Amino acid sequence: MKLRDLLAKVPQISIPVSHPALDCEVTGLATNSHAVKMGDLFLGMLGTRVDGGDFWQGAIASGAIAAIVSPQAAEKAAAILSKEMSQQGEIPCMIAVDDMTQVCAQIATAFYDYPAKKLKLVGVTGTNGKTTTTHLIEFLLTKAALNTALFGTLYTRWQGFQETAIHTTPFAVDLQKQLAESVKAGCNFGIMEVSSHALAQRRVLGCNFDVAVFTNLTQDHLDYHRDLEDYFNAKALLFSPDYLQGRAIINLDDAYGRRIIETLNSEQVWSYSTSDRAADLWASDLEYQPNGVKGILHTPKGETAFYLPLVGQYNLSNLLAAVGVGLQFGLDLQAIALSLPEFSGVPGRVEKVQISPDQDISVIVDYAHTPDSLENLLKAARPFIPGRMICVFGCGGDRDRTKRPKMGKIVAELADVTIVTSDNPRTEDPERILQDILTGISPEVKPIVLGDRAQAILTAILEAQPGDGVLIAGKGHEDYQILGTEKVHFDDREQAREALKARLLIVNC
């Protein structure tokens, strides 16, 4: 597509009267000046610390045919061009726009030929449960032989392709490229985790969602959002006309979910609840077991018995949302129920670590990193641990400090043994993070404090007696730890396996 034609698709852009670059073919989009290739259009995004537009020179030098930048960057560029480059031939094509975020998304959408319109798109937002819910939806659609792409926290994947994710929801250029690639690969459905950051930063502009799901809202990301209300308002954007073009499936058990329901036409909404019979999707005759939950599903399309091989009430809630999406796309309820026992779970979500069939302690790794998710994990695990419950957890650095004492309090009250350790301290002092957690723990509780996470996991597993359960919370699927500005390899599951081997050697001695 010629640059002139691409720019014409974005109303906010004033196309230059004339410039040779306008008749050049745009072969790609780049937001990083170091990643520019010959023929790319450079988009100088505004960051939290720097204006990407200031790096236009490197982009042009690397072969960008033009640069779209903020007015501030354009003004600085004009001064440089008038002094240094006017005698060197053609002046680069520089286009200033007031709203780089919106224009970037619109250009990406147009360049990749509006891929979201070619997919039945599902967006799932909420504090907890997004990853499990999207995986369940992907599983149900795939079992129904529907070509489905998944875009989420763990990875972007579809049949024949999988790539580790960097962000829960990518930035607009990367997201539109991924959507286009999934369409090219033959996908008809797309399932997307939509983060509050993505909504606030308008990364998903150009995405029309046939179904939007709200799981819940509890404290998280208050290092980014002003307060819980600001966080909620970001999540609620997914259910605005800018994005939602079909049905909303919303958790009736959540107070914020009920607020969203009030803003929508009743015809737009299917509500779900783990117990409230007023909901469109609910469950009865429930039996929570060590390896799953069984009961009766009640839906707008009938009812059926089911068994889900995931533990806890919160996973039942995730299931109800996923079933609602499946039914919305015409899946048969009985076929859904028959397929559920085959669901293999999600990496790092209540993932069991076991090195031998006769292992006499249970070890679970989970991503729980908010007060609510940590409490849900501990309460769900408790009935199935005959002995003591030992919990290893920490809190991330450079993130919301206010949740640290809350998480400490929850673990101290619900676990039998509390082990406080580091998570991803990032650039924050690890000791300060540990102290923040400890302020929420009652003086009567004597937690074990070990900043070395590997040592903490080893201590927990060696401390465990037959029948005990060790819960390792906070990192789940992550295979790294961020220390300062360095990302080093670290996997809770690997550490747990090594600790179990050490315990086995001791027991057999």
C-alpha positions, 0 to 999 in steps of 0.5 A: 500500500502506498503511503498516500493511500494509507494516510488517507484512511486516517481522518486525523492526519493532514496529508502533506501537499507533496512529497516523494515518499507519498508514492512509496510502498509501505512495507511495514510498521515500526515503533522502535527506531532500532527495529526499522527496516527499509520501507517501514513507516516509523511511528514515534509513540509517546512513552512514559519517560521519552517521546519516541518521535525524538528518535526519528533520525535513526529511523530514517537512517535505517530506511523508514520512508516517513515518520509520524510523530508528536507535535513536540517531536516535529517541532524539534525535528524542524529545527534540526532539519533547517540547520543540518539537513536542508543542504543534503537533499530531500527533507524527510517526510515528517508528519505531526499528529496530536493523538499518537495513540489513536493514530497509531492504532488506526494506521496499524488497523488499516495497514493490516486490512482490518483483521478484527473484522474477519474474526469472531472476536472475544475479549475477556477482562477482569483482575483474576481469571482471564487466562483460565477463562480464555484457555477454556474458551479456546478449548471449547471452540477447538473441540468443536473444530473451529479454527481459533487463535488465542492472544493472552498473558502466556502466549499467542497461539493457533494451529501450527504457531505459538509465541511467548507473550511479552504483554497480556495485550500487545500494543496496537501495531503488534496486536494488529499484526498478530490478528492479521497473521491469525486470519492468514493462518485460517482462524475464524475466531480470536480469544483475547485477554484485554488488560486495563492497561490496554484499554486505558492506552487504547491498544485495542482500538479497531477491535470490535468484540462479538462477545466481551466477558467480565470476570471480577475486579479486585485490587491490582495495578494501583501503581498505574491507576489512580485508584480502584475506581479508575481501574474499574473505569478502564475495565468498563471501557470494553463494554462501551460501544467503541468495542462491544458489538455483541453480547456481554457475559458478566459475573453477577457475583461481583459488585463491579460486574453488577455495575456494568450490567446496569449500564447495558440493555438487558438483551445484551447481557448474559450474567453468570453466578456460581449460586444465584439462580437469577443468573442466566448461567449458574450451577447447582448440586455442586461437589468440590473434589481434590481434582475438580468440581462436578454438578449441574450447569443451568444455561439459556440453552438448557441444563446438563451434568458436568465435571471440570478437572479444575479445583475451586469455586473461582474456576467454576466461575471461569467455566460458566463464563466460557460456557456462555461464550461457547453457547453464544457461538452456537456450540451444543451444551451436551457436547461442551459437557462431554468435552470438559473432562479432557481440559488439561488446565493452564500452565502455572494455574493450580499446577501440581508438581509431582516427581513420583506416584507415591509422593506423600505431600502435595505441591502446587504452583499458582500465579496468585499475586493479588489479595483476592486471588491468593485468598481464593487459592488458599481457601480452595486448597484447604479442604483437600490438604489433610495436614498443614498448609504451607504457603510460600509467597512474595510481592513484586517490586515497583508495583502497588505497595498497598496490597503487600500487607493485605497479602501478608495478613491473608496468608498468615490467617489461612495458612499453617506455615507462612514463608515470605520471600521475594517475587520480582523485586525489580529495582526496589529494595527486596528487604523493603518489600518483605517488611511491607508484607510483614506489617500485615502479619499479626505478632502472634504469627511467626513467619519464616522470612527468606529473601532467596526464593529458591531457598524459601521453596526448598525450606517449605518442601523440606518442612513438609510432613506426609499429608501436608500441602505446599502452595507456591504463589505469585509467579506461576508460569513465569520462568524468570525473576527480575532482579534490578533491571536484569531478568534471570532464569527462575521457574518455581516448578523447576525449583520445586522438583529439585526440592522434592528430589532433595526431600526424597533423598533425605527420607530414603536415608 
